[in-house]
Amino acid sequence: MRNLLPLLLVPLLAACATTPPDPSAFTSAERAIEAAENAGAEELSPTELRFARERLQLAHTAVEKKKNAEALLAIEQAEINAELAIEKSRAAVERRKVNELRRANELLREQLEMTYGAEFSQ
């Protein structure tokens, strides 16, 4: 019986691998890429955005070639890279804000030192 179980699982797994991806999977990846574009990924995380687009294109090509398991993996990679592009873009925006505040604080400190002297900063 134990030897029979692997033999029964192989065709089942093969059947799952040959099922084409659900069209909503492509839609989900496309939406993730669009969200990354809206988050400024073209400028702030172009590598991740490009990789997401390439993976989505690879998924379409894999479906055409009936390589459904490869297509599913590529769709998943496209979504992950789009999400990474979004997060890296958000981090870059926040980093810019921090740098702007740091510069503003430095200017304020300089103005206070000019007004009250060098002992102000101590």
C-alpha angles and dihedrals in degrees: 000000000000091000090051095056096069090048090055094046096053096066090043092053091045090053091052091050092053095054109107117239117268110256089235088066089062090046091052092051091046091051091049090052091048090050089052091052090050090050090059098258092146087071104020104040108010096155094058092044092050091049091050091052092047092050091050091051089048089053091054090049092047091053090052089052091047091245094137099164089053090048093052091050092048092050090052091048091049091054093045092050092046090052090048089051090052093050094045090049092050090048091050091051091050091046089054090051091050091050091049091051091047090053091047090051091050091051091049091049091051091050092049091049090050090050101040102021135248093298088071092076093051 
